[in-house]
Amino acid sequence: DGAGNTRVERMLITPGPMPPDADCPRLVSTCDATHSANTRRGISVRDSWFEKMTDDAANIHSYFARAVGYDAQSGMLRYTYGEERYQTCCAPFRKGDEGWCFRPETGEKLRFTALSDTAAEEDGCFCIHIRMASAGLPDGMLIQNKSASGDGFCYENCLIDNNRSRGILVKASHGRIRGCTFRHNGMSAVLVKPEIPDGWGECGFAEDLVIENNRIEECGFFTGSELHSAVNIQADVPHTWMCHRNIQICNNSFGPRYTAYALFADHVEGLNLAGNCFEARAARHEELYPQGFNTLWPDDTEPAVLLSDVTDLQESGNSFPPSVRRPMVSRKEEKSS
């Protein structure tokens, strides 16, 4: 259950030696270099080097379950697997655990406290006694055990290099990403996004997340799209309750990139941008990136930061290329222009 906090230090994940009678060396090392799911205390990774993964260097998340019945009088909640294909489910509840339930289609969200441990039923469902402020809980809502979601994770002084997908994929809270170098990540260096509809059964919103003193360069070449911005913080569906809260992005160095924006922040309550250095975009590479992409290079005049439904923004001490006309733009401004 991750209660003791898994620690990884000085680990190298890299392609192995050339196989016997092979014409070329091994091209990839693994799929995810590290993966943390349903842990009660987040993984801690320091002084490590991960390269040439076919997917992510890290994925920190919980699985969701699906409610199938709630008796308000007795406080009994019944739930089952959230993703049937992979039989994924949230971690079993213990008495005192905090739970979240939400319906992505409507934006309905409720919090509850577990009054008993989870018990398995013969029909493949689970049951638990809970206390919640609402009088009812509709069937079909998604259930998350917030007390077993990988919160408190840390990635520090790591090199994440030359992989197809994301550097660190965050679906947990109270995490720290410090002093890392992200280089040649095909998609985002850091993606903060629950990804509920994608079929993997993974969920989790970020609160009190710190991203600081990192170097991020040459990222986003997989498509060059907004989705693969170097640091990408997004809601899963367009409902303002599905928010990330209290995100600090401070003293990072954003090098050349292959996307329109270095930072895309969407549905965030409390965003602090301070002391970051944003460099110009990378040059177009016609063999790897879309034709006509980044035609303004090196005379880069477009914004480096895109904000969408961000409240309580604090911005100070950030530097941008002198050619940039507006360092930051909102989604409404982007559409109108």
C-alpha positions as CSV (number, residue, x, y, z in Angstrom):
1,D,0.0,0.0,0.0
2,G,3.0,2.3,-0.1
3,A,2.6,3.2,3.6
4,G,6.4,3.2,4.1
5,N,7.2,5.5,1.2
6,T,9.0,3.8,-1.6
7,R,12.4,5.4,-2.1
8,V,14.5,5.2,-5.3
9,E,18.0,6.7,-5.3
10,R,20.8,6.7,-7.9
11,M,18.9,4.5,-10.4
12,L,19.8,4.4,-14.1
13,I,17.2,3.1,-16.6
14,T,18.7,2.9,-20.1
15,P,18.7,0.4,-23.0
16,G,20.8,-2.7,-22.3
17,P,23.7,-4.0,-24.3
18,M,23.4,-5.1,-28.0
19,P,21.8,-8.5,-28.3
20,P,23.9,-11.3,-29.8
21,D,23.9,-11.2,-33.6
22,A,21.9,-8.0,-33.7
23,D,22.2,-5.4,-36.5
24,C,21.6,-2.5,-34.2
25,P,21.7,-1.7,-30.4
26,R,18.6,-1.8,-28.3
27,L,16.5,1.3,-29.0
28,V,14.3,1.5,-25.9
29,S,14.7,0.8,-22.2
30,T,11.1,0.3,-20.8
31,C,7.6,1.6,-21.0
32,D,7.2,3.7,-17.7
33,A,10.4,4.1,-15.8
34,T,8.5,4.5,-12.5
35,H,4.8,4.0,-11.8
36,S,2.9,4.6,-8.6
37,A,-0.7,3.7,-8.1
38,N,-3.0,3.7,-5.1
39,T,-0.2,4.4,-2.6
40,R,-0.8,5.9,0.8
41,R,2.5,7.8,0.7
42,G,4.0,9.0,-2.5
43,I,7.1,7.6,-4.1
44,S,10.4,9.5,-3.6
45,V,12.9,9.5,-6.5
46,R,16.3,11.3,-6.3
47,D,19.5,11.5,-8.2
48,S,18.3,9.1,-11.0
49,W,18.5,9.0,-14.8
50,F,15.8,7.7,-17.0
51,E,16.1,7.6,-20.8
52,K,14.6,6.2,-23.9
53,M,11.2,5.0,-22.5
54,T,8.4,4.4,-24.9
55,D,6.0,6.1,-22.5
56,D,6.6,8.1,-19.2
57,A,9.4,8.5,-16.8
58,A,6.8,8.7,-14.0
59,N,3.0,8.3,-13.5
60,I,1.6,9.0,-10.0
61,H,-2.1,8.4,-9.7
62,S,-5.0,6.5,-8.0
63,Y,-7.6,4.3,-9.7
64,F,-11.3,5.2,-9.5
65,A,-14.3,3.0,-8.6
66,R,-17.9,3.4,-9.5
67,A,-20.8,3.8,-7.1
68,V,-23.7,1.3,-7.5
69,G,-25.8,2.2,-4.5
70,Y,-26.0,4.4,-1.4
71,D,-28.4,4.1,1.6
72,A,-28.5,7.5,3.2
73,Q,-30.2,6.2,6.4
74,S,-27.5,3.6,7.1
75,G,-24.7,5.4,5.4
76,M,-23.8,2.3,3.4
77,L,-22.1,2.9,0.1
78,R,-21.7,0.1,-2.5
79,Y,-19.2,0.4,-5.3
80,T,-17.5,-1.7,-8.0
81,Y,-14.6,-1.6,-10.4
82,G,-14.3,1.8,-12.2
83,E,-12.7,0.4,-15.4
84,E,-14.0,-3.0,-16.2
85,R,-11.5,-4.0,-18.9
86,Y,-8.5,-3.7,-16.6
87,Q,-10.5,-4.4,-13.4
88,T,-9.1,-1.2,-11.8
89,C,-10.5,0.1,-8.5
90,C,-9.5,2.5,-5.8
91,A,-7.5,1.3,-2.8
92,P,-9.6,-0.4,-0.1
93,F,-10.8,2.2,2.4
94,R,-9.7,2.2,6.0
95,K,-11.7,3.8,8.8
96,G,-11.0,7.5,8.7
97,D,-9.9,7.7,5.1
98,E,-11.1,10.7,3.0
99,G,-13.1,9.9,-0.1
100,W,-14.1,11.9,-3.1
101,C,-17.0,11.1,-5.4
102,F,-17.8,13.0,-8.6
103,R,-19.8,12.9,-11.8
104,P,-17.7,14.3,-14.8
105,E,-20.8,14.7,-17.0
106,T,-22.4,17.3,-14.7
107,G,-19.7,18.6,-12.4
108,E,-21.3,17.2,-9.3
109,K,-18.8,16.6,-6.5
110,L,-19.0,15.3,-2.9
111,R,-16.6,14.4,-0.2
112,F,-17.0,11.8,2.5
113,T,-15.3,10.1,5.4
114,A,-15.0,6.4,5.7
115,L,-16.5,5.1,9.0
116,S,-15.5,1.5,8.4
117,D,-13.0,-0.5,6.4
118,T,-14.0,-1.8,2.9
119,A,-15.6,-5.2,2.9
120,A,-15.9,-7.4,-0.2
121,E,-19.3,-8.7,-1.3
122,E,-20.0,-12.0,-3.1
123,D,-21.3,-10.3,-6.3
124,G,-18.0,-8.6,-6.9
125,C,-18.9,-5.3,-5.3
126,F,-17.5,-3.7,-2.2
127,C,-19.3,-1.9,0.6
128,I,-18.3,0.7,3.2
129,H,-20.0,2.9,5.8
130,I,-19.5,6.6,5.1
131,R,-20.4,10.0,6.5
132,M,-21.2,12.8,4.0
133,A,-23.1,16.1,4.1
134,S,-25.3,15.3,1.1
135,A,-28.5,13.4,1.6
136,G,-27.9,11.1,-1.4
137,L,-25.3,9.8,-3.8
138,P,-26.6,8.9,-7.3
139,D,-25.5,5.6,-8.9
140,G,-22.7,5.8,-11.3
141,M,-20.6,8.5,-9.7
142,L,-16.9,7.9,-9.6
143,I,-15.2,7.1,-6.3
144,Q,-11.6,8.0,-5.3
145,N,-9.8,7.1,-2.1
146,K,-8.0,10.4,-1.6
147,S,-6.0,8.9,1.3
148,A,-4.4,6.4,-1.1
149,S,-3.6,8.5,-4.1
150,G,0.2,8.9,-4.1
151,D,0.2,12.2,-2.3
152,G,3.5,13.6,-1.0
153,F,5.6,12.2,-3.9
154,C,9.0,13.8,-4.7
155,Y,11.2,13.8,-7.8
156,E,14.5,15.6,-7.2
157,N,17.7,16.0,-9.1
158,C,16.7,13.6,-11.9
159,L,17.6,13.5,-15.6
160,I,14.7,12.5,-17.8
161,D,15.8,12.3,-21.4
162,N,14.8,11.2,-24.9
163,N,11.5,9.4,-24.4
164,R,8.4,9.3,-26.6
165,S,5.8,10.5,-24.1
166,R,5.6,12.6,-20.9
167,G,8.4,13.2,-18.4
168,I,6.3,13.2,-15.1
169,L,2.5,12.6,-15.2
170,V,0.9,13.9,-12.0
171,K,-2.5,12.9,-10.7
172,A,-1.7,13.4,-7.0
173,S,-1.3,16.2,-4.4
174,H,1.4,17.7,-2.1
175,G,4.1,16.7,-4.6
176,R,7.5,18.2,-5.3
177,I,9.4,18.3,-8.6
178,R,12.7,20.0,-8.0
179,G,16.1,20.4,-9.6
180,C,15.3,18.0,-12.5
181,T,16.4,18.2,-16.1
182,F,13.8,17.3,-18.8
183,R,15.3,16.9,-22.2
184,H,13.9,15.7,-25.5
185,N,10.5,14.5,-24.1
186,G,8.2,13.9,-27.0
187,M,5.2,15.3,-25.1
188,S,5.0,17.4,-22.0
189,A,7.9,17.4,-19.5
190,V,5.3,17.7,-16.7
191,L,1.6,16.9,-17.3
192,V,-0.9,17.5,-14.5
193,K,-4.2,15.9,-15.7
194,P,-6.5,13.2,-14.3
195,E,-7.3,11.6,-17.7
196,I,-10.5,9.9,-16.5
197,P,-12.1,9.2,-19.9
198,D,-9.0,7.6,-21.5
199,G,-9.9,4.0,-20.5
200,W,-7.1,3.4,-18.0
201,G,-9.2,4.0,-14.9
202,E,-6.8,6.6,-13.5
203,C,-7.8,9.7,-11.6
204,G,-6.5,12.4,-9.3
205,F,-6.4,16.2,-9.1
206,A,-3.3,18.1,-7.9
207,E,-3.3,20.4,-4.8
208,D,-0.3,22.1,-3.3
209,L,2.1,21.1,-6.1
210,V,5.6,22.6,-6.4
211,I,7.5,22.6,-9.6
212,E,10.8,24.5,-9.1
213,N,14.4,24.9,-10.1
214,N,14.0,22.6,-13.2
215,R,15.5,22.8,-16.6
216,I,13.1,21.9,-19.5
217,E,14.3,21.9,-23.1
218,E,13.5,20.5,-26.5
219,C,10.2,19.1,-25.5
220,G,6.9,18.6,-27.3
221,F,8.1,17.3,-30.6
222,F,5.7,14.4,-30.8
223,T,3.0,16.6,-32.3
224,G,4.0,20.1,-31.4
225,S,0.4,20.7,-30.2
226,E,-0.9,22.7,-27.3
227,L,-1.6,19.4,-25.4
228,H,2.2,18.8,-25.3
229,S,3.2,22.1,-23.8
230,A,6.4,21.8,-21.7
231,V,4.3,22.1,-18.5
232,N,0.7,21.3,-19.0
233,I,-1.9,21.6,-16.3
234,Q,-5.4,20.6,-17.5
235,A,-8.9,19.7,-16.3
236,D,-10.3,16.5,-17.7
237,V,-13.7,17.9,-18.7
238,P,-15.0,21.5,-19.0
239,H,-16.4,21.9,-15.5
240,T,-14.8,24.4,-13.2
241,W,-15.2,22.2,-10.1
242,M,-12.6,19.8,-11.5
243,C,-9.8,22.1,-10.5
244,H,-6.2,21.9,-9.5
245,R,-5.3,24.1,-6.5
246,N,-2.3,26.0,-5.2
247,I,0.3,25.2,-7.9
248,Q,3.7,26.9,-7.6
249,I,5.9,27.1,-10.7
250,C,9.0,28.9,-9.6
251,N,12.6,29.5,-10.8
252,N,12.5,27.1,-13.7
253,S,14.4,27.5,-16.9
254,F,12.3,26.8,-20.0
255,G,14.6,26.2,-23.0
256,P,13.8,25.9,-26.7
257,R,10.5,24.0,-27.3
258,Y,8.5,22.6,-30.2
259,T,5.1,23.8,-29.0
260,A,3.3,27.1,-29.1
261,Y,3.5,27.5,-25.4
262,A,6.0,26.7,-22.7
263,L,3.2,26.6,-20.0
264,F,-0.5,25.9,-20.4
265,A,-2.6,26.2,-17.2
266,D,-6.3,25.3,-17.3
267,H,-8.8,25.2,-14.4
268,V,-6.4,26.2,-11.6
269,E,-7.4,27.9,-8.4
270,G,-4.2,29.6,-7.1
271,L,-1.3,29.7,-9.5
272,N,2.0,31.2,-8.6
273,L,4.5,31.9,-11.4
274,A,7.7,33.5,-10.1
275,G,11.3,33.7,-11.2
276,N,11.0,31.6,-14.4
277,C,13.1,32.1,-17.5
278,F,11.3,31.5,-20.8
279,E,13.5,31.2,-23.8
280,A,12.5,31.3,-27.5
281,R,11.0,28.4,-29.3
282,A,13.2,25.9,-31.1
283,A,13.9,26.0,-34.8
284,R,11.6,24.0,-37.1
285,H,12.9,20.5,-38.0
286,E,11.1,19.5,-41.2
287,E,11.9,15.8,-40.8
288,L,10.4,15.4,-37.3
289,Y,7.9,18.2,-36.9
290,P,4.8,19.5,-38.8
291,Q,5.5,21.5,-42.0
292,G,5.2,25.2,-41.4
293,F,5.4,24.8,-37.7
294,N,7.1,27.6,-35.7
295,T,7.6,29.8,-38.7
296,L,8.4,32.8,-36.5
297,W,11.6,31.3,-35.2
298,P,14.0,32.9,-34.4
299,D,12.0,36.1,-34.3
300,D,9.6,34.7,-31.6
301,T,6.9,37.2,-30.9
302,E,4.1,35.0,-29.6
303,P,3.2,34.4,-25.9
304,A,5.0,31.7,-23.9
305,V,2.2,31.1,-21.4
306,L,-1.5,30.3,-22.1
307,L,-4.0,30.6,-19.2
308,S,-7.5,29.3,-19.2
309,D,-9.9,29.6,-16.2
310,V,-7.1,30.5,-13.8
311,T,-8.1,32.3,-10.6
312,D,-5.8,33.9,-7.9
313,L,-2.9,34.3,-10.3
314,Q,0.4,35.6,-8.8
315,E,3.1,36.5,-11.3
316,S,6.5,38.1,-10.5
317,G,10.1,38.1,-11.7
318,N,9.6,36.0,-14.9
319,S,11.7,36.8,-17.9
320,F,10.8,36.3,-21.6
321,P,12.5,36.8,-24.9
322,P,12.7,40.5,-25.8
323,S,10.8,39.9,-29.0
324,V,7.7,38.6,-27.3
325,R,4.8,41.1,-27.6
326,R,2.7,39.7,-24.7
327,P,4.3,37.2,-22.4
328,M,1.0,35.6,-21.3
329,V,-2.4,35.3,-23.0
330,S,-5.8,34.0,-21.8
331,R,-7.9,31.5,-23.7
332,K,-10.5,34.2,-24.6
333,E,-7.7,36.5,-25.9
334,E,-6.2,33.7,-27.9
335,K,-9.6,32.9,-29.6
336,S,-10.4,36.5,-30.3
337,S,-7.1,37.1,-31.9
